[in-house]
Amino acid sequence: MIAYAIYLLSREGVVTTNYILNLRDYLDKNFEKEWQSDLTGVYLAGALHILRKEDDAGKLIARYRIGQHDPEAL
């Protein structure tokens, strides 16, 4: 839910670039193959879009597919 918090802060006008970079580093180290295709990636893409980082946001949101998730993760 950290990604959601970052998204909400971004919506409120807080510059969250460092939060996004730190979270992405952590996720890349610990969940490299999973995080970009779940809601974490969607929230970070939304935050990046708000920060006008359109290329990064577009690349991230393109990896999300509705309905493709790990049922054991629920």
Beta strands, then each sheet from edge to edge (+ up, - down):
end
